[in-house]
Amino acid sequence: MEMGNQHPSMIRLQEIMKEVKDLSSQVVSFSGLQTDKDYCKLERALTRQLFEIDSVDTENKGDIQRAKRGATNEVQSLLEILQQNVNHPSRVEIERIYLEAQNLVAQEVTPLRGGGGTISDEFVDGIQDVILRLTQIRTGGKVHLRKARYRALTRVCAVQDIIESCMKQQALSLPLSNNTHGSVTKINSIMVEVNKSRGDFIALLMGLNSGDSCGRLSRVLTGFLVELDALDVSGNTEVRNYRKQVVEEINGLLKHLDLEGEGDATCRYDLAQNDSIQKIEQIRHTVAQLRGHLLTIEKANELHFKHKAELQGLLTRLDEVSTARNPCIREARRRAVLEVQAVITYIDLIEALRKRAGDTCMEEHPSHKAVWNVLGSLSELQRQVLVFEGKRADKNYKLLEELLTKQLLALDAVDPQGDEMSKIARKQAVKFAQNILSYLDMETDEWEY
């Protein structure tokens, strides 16, 4: 039926649904919180559409009534999605970790904003821990979670970058004496202001300075560059290098001032098309093929050195993958490295067990023998872990976890009786069992870059 022949109420419903469709893409990608202005704006817009739909007169016509119900259901579904997005457990976890980072920064940034103070090692470690935990948040492939995680990471990583610059500066010599050159007094005063701006910028990045803006800071820092450029430092290499150092400090801050819109583009937070991620995925595919082939080998003496050499080569390739300082790519690479190392460890243990079985004349301490018995069980369990492709809720996952825990308890029960070799062997076996458990957890945590 052409538009001209349609009932006016049906035409109105179609117009409303066009507006709803535009709102739909915003709802799906909304990564903020319930307190955000954009959340309130979207909620109001959708509620307004519900009122518009409700005002449409169906004149008791069945087709219009059905269309009206369908439109109402779609808008209500979008409102539910919007609500679910802000209350998703992973979104709540992102916010919780980000608040930790804010508290860390709040304690450390005050001295910087005063133009003095130093950065503590505890603060540096705390920020690094926040980044690691953010990268490991499960997104389940959901657009709004990837976006929220990426936006949080970009800000915390920018803070980390600025802090590293501060640490380097703390290790440098003090500014030049004013007597060195006529321009040094001016450079020193600008450097003091840059230090204050650094503290202001960190506070702004982490949402602790709502009264400031990236635009104002950008203008201030650019003004410092103009002042430095106007200074005459010709003929004095020491002063020229000092000015260059201050210019680099300013440029280092300016490169982070475009974070206002960071994470809005899909290519930023959804890394499926990223070259580094594609390289990592190609390597993971090769690992999966090698692992599948190795696990079909029944006899230990059929394991070939070439398999291990190929796996070592994959580790080298992973080491060459550029992360571009992106913590999500770094985490993807780390997980791929652990996959390769798990297969290499499996080969090493099989070879060690085969060598021990062939050494019939060997005399060993009873405790040492007990450890080897556990290692034999662990090698079989690792084989099962390497082929496991289920989820944590699966019965087989729980069984594997329980069996591995029992092996740890068995190792704990081994009494070395003062034998040094038994102590070392037990310690290594415990670490091996824990690594298998960690690998099982990693493979089932549904993490996505």
Secondary structure, DSSP 8 states (H G I E B T S, - for coil): --GGGS-HHHHHHHHHHHHHHHHHHHHHH--S-TTSHHHHHHHHHHHHHHHHHHT---TT-HHHHHHHHHHHHHHHHHHHHHHHHHH-HHHHHHHHHHHHHHHHHHHHHHHHHTT-----HHHHHHHHHHHHHHHT---TT-HHHHHHHHHHHHHHHHHHHHHHHHHHHHHS-----TTS-TTHHHHHHHHHHHHHHHHHHHHHHTT--TT--HHHHHHHHHHHHHHHHHS--TT-HHHHHHHHHHHHHHHHHHTTTTGGGTT-SHHHH-GGG-HHHHHHHHHHHHHHHHHHHHTT--SGGG--HHHHHHHHHHHHHHHHS--TT-HHHHHHHHHHHHHHHHHHHHHHHHHHHHHHHH-TT----HHHHHHHHHHHHHHHHHHHHHH----TTSHHHHHHHHHHHHHHHHHHH---TT-HHHHHHHHHHHHHHHHHHHHHHHHTS----
